[in-house]
Amino acid sequence: EIIQPSQILESTVKITYKNRQGTGFYISDKLIFTAYHTFLDIEIDENEIKIFKDDIEISGSITIIGPDLDVCLIETKEINESSLKLCSTNITINESWETFGFPFQGEQKAVKFFGEISHDIQGEKYDFVLNSEGVDLNVDYSGLSGAPVISNGNVIGLILKQIDNNLGAISINKIE
């Protein structure tokens, strides 16, 4: 089942924790997948986790943490109709990819990014690198952390960090 752009948008949420911002996406009606480093803290204060879906605040709590891979799951009380299925597949260089996310502090609407898969990488939490015309090395896109990487209609990874004018992502393959 190919994922449509409207489905990506309906599944994507903005997440804030204290002064940090990230992106997450529903992988079931109550589970959000995101980057763990948004919450890096000595002790995570669950009251500070704020999730925004279409400007409506939803409460959630972290249920599973994979700090070695910089990913985590957040469970929400509210049910979301739309979710994205994860796909464990090999990463193909030069394939097209797209995402929607909340890269900048305070913005309300998700921003679309797209490009090609540049190369794979060893020795980091992220294991492949994305090119995108939309990424400027002089701008901080840290709020994109946790956004889904969609290629050929499947979620193949999760964005973890900005590398100059590229983005580092971790594959579902590596997470599994």
C-alpha positions as CSV (number, residue, x, y, z in Angstrom):
1,E,0.0,0.0,0.0
2,I,1.6,3.2,-1.3
3,I,1.7,6.1,1.2
4,Q,0.0,9.3,-0.2
5,P,1.2,12.9,0.7
6,S,-2.1,13.6,2.5
7,Q,-1.5,10.5,4.6
8,I,2.0,11.7,5.6
9,L,0.5,15.1,6.6
10,E,-2.3,13.5,8.6
11,S,0.2,11.3,10.4
12,T,2.8,13.9,11.2
13,V,3.0,15.9,14.4
14,K,5.1,18.6,15.9
15,I,6.7,17.7,19.3
16,T,8.1,20.2,21.7
17,Y,10.1,19.5,24.9
18,K,11.1,22.6,27.0
19,N,12.9,24.8,24.4
20,R,13.4,22.0,21.8
21,Q,11.3,21.0,18.9
22,G,11.1,17.9,16.8
23,T,8.8,16.0,14.4
24,G,7.1,12.7,14.9
25,F,4.7,10.5,13.1
26,Y,2.0,7.9,14.0
27,I,2.9,4.3,13.3
28,S,-0.4,3.1,14.8
29,D,-3.5,4.8,16.1
30,K,-1.8,5.7,19.4
31,L,1.9,5.3,18.9
32,I,4.2,8.1,17.6
33,F,7.7,7.4,16.4
34,T,10.3,10.1,16.8
35,A,14.0,11.0,17.5
36,Y,15.0,10.5,21.2
37,H,17.4,13.4,21.4
38,T,14.6,15.9,21.4
39,F,14.0,14.8,25.0
40,L,17.6,14.4,26.2
41,D,17.5,15.3,29.8
42,I,18.8,13.9,33.1
43,E,15.2,13.0,34.0
44,I,12.5,13.5,31.4
45,D,9.6,15.6,32.6
46,E,6.6,14.1,30.9
47,N,4.6,17.3,31.6
48,E,6.9,19.1,29.3
49,I,6.2,16.8,26.3
50,K,3.8,18.6,24.1
51,I,2.5,17.1,20.9
52,F,0.6,19.2,18.3
53,K,-1.7,17.8,15.7
54,D,-3.3,20.5,13.5
55,D,-2.6,23.0,16.3
56,I,-4.4,20.9,18.8
57,E,-2.3,19.8,21.8
58,I,-2.3,16.1,22.6
59,S,-0.7,14.5,25.6
60,G,1.6,11.6,25.4
61,S,4.2,9.7,27.3
62,I,7.4,8.0,26.2
63,T,6.9,4.2,26.3
64,I,10.0,2.7,24.5
65,I,13.4,4.3,24.2
66,G,16.2,3.1,22.0
67,P,18.9,5.6,23.0
68,D,21.7,3.7,21.2
69,L,19.8,4.4,18.0
70,D,18.3,7.8,19.0
71,V,14.7,6.7,18.5
72,C,11.7,6.4,20.8
73,L,8.0,5.8,20.9
74,I,5.4,8.0,22.5
75,E,2.0,6.7,23.4
76,T,-1.0,9.1,23.2
77,K,-4.3,8.8,24.9
78,E,-6.1,10.2,21.8
79,I,-6.6,8.0,18.8
80,N,-5.3,9.3,15.4
81,E,-7.1,8.0,12.3
82,S,-4.1,8.1,10.0
83,S,-0.7,6.3,10.5
84,L,2.3,5.2,8.5
85,K,3.5,1.7,8.2
86,L,7.3,1.2,8.6
87,C,9.1,-0.7,5.9
88,S,12.3,-2.6,6.5
89,T,14.0,-2.4,3.1
90,N,17.5,-1.9,1.8
91,I,18.4,1.7,1.1
92,T,18.9,2.5,-2.6
93,I,21.3,5.3,-3.5
94,N,19.9,8.0,-5.9
95,E,16.3,7.0,-5.0
96,S,13.9,9.9,-4.5
97,W,12.6,10.6,-1.0
98,E,10.2,13.1,0.7
99,T,9.1,14.1,4.1
100,F,7.0,16.6,6.0
101,G,8.2,18.1,9.2
102,F,8.5,21.1,11.5
103,P,12.1,22.3,11.1
104,F,11.8,25.7,12.6
105,Q,10.7,27.0,16.0
106,G,7.1,28.1,16.3
107,E,5.8,27.3,12.8
108,Q,2.3,25.9,12.6
109,K,2.3,24.1,9.2
110,A,4.4,21.2,8.2
111,V,7.1,21.9,5.6
112,K,7.7,19.5,2.7
113,F,11.3,18.4,1.9
114,F,12.4,16.1,-0.9
115,G,15.5,15.0,-2.8
116,E,17.7,12.0,-3.5
117,I,19.3,9.5,-1.2
118,S,23.0,10.4,-1.4
119,H,25.0,7.6,0.3
120,D,25.2,5.2,3.2
121,I,27.4,5.8,6.2
122,Q,29.0,3.6,8.9
123,G,29.9,4.4,12.5
124,E,27.1,6.9,13.2
125,K,23.6,6.5,14.6
126,Y,22.2,7.5,11.2
127,D,23.1,5.1,8.4
128,F,22.2,7.0,5.3
129,V,22.5,10.6,4.0
130,L,19.8,12.6,2.1
131,N,20.3,15.4,-0.4
132,S,17.7,18.1,-0.6
133,E,17.5,21.4,-2.5
134,G,15.5,22.8,0.4
135,V,18.3,22.5,3.0
136,D,20.6,25.5,3.4
137,L,23.7,24.9,5.5
138,N,23.3,28.3,7.1
139,V,19.9,27.4,8.6
140,D,19.1,25.2,11.6
141,Y,16.6,22.5,10.7
142,S,16.9,20.7,14.0
143,G,13.1,20.5,14.3
144,L,13.1,18.0,11.4
145,S,14.5,15.3,13.7
146,G,12.0,12.5,13.9
147,A,10.4,13.1,10.5
148,P,9.7,10.1,8.4
149,V,11.7,9.4,5.2
150,I,9.4,8.2,2.5
151,S,10.7,6.5,-0.6
152,N,8.8,4.6,-3.2
153,G,5.7,5.1,-1.1
154,N,7.2,3.5,2.0
155,V,8.6,4.8,5.3
156,I,12.2,3.6,5.0
157,G,13.7,5.7,7.8
158,L,13.7,8.6,10.3
159,I,15.6,11.9,10.0
160,L,18.1,12.3,12.9
161,K,20.3,15.2,12.1
162,Q,21.4,18.0,9.8
163,I,24.9,17.5,8.2
164,D,25.7,20.9,6.6
165,N,23.2,21.0,3.7
166,N,22.3,17.3,3.9
167,L,20.2,15.3,6.4
168,G,21.3,12.1,8.2
169,A,18.7,9.4,8.6
170,I,18.4,6.0,10.3
171,S,16.9,3.2,8.3
172,I,14.1,1.0,9.6
173,N,16.4,-1.8,8.7
174,K,19.0,-0.7,11.2
175,I,16.3,0.0,13.9
176,E,14.8,-3.5,13.6
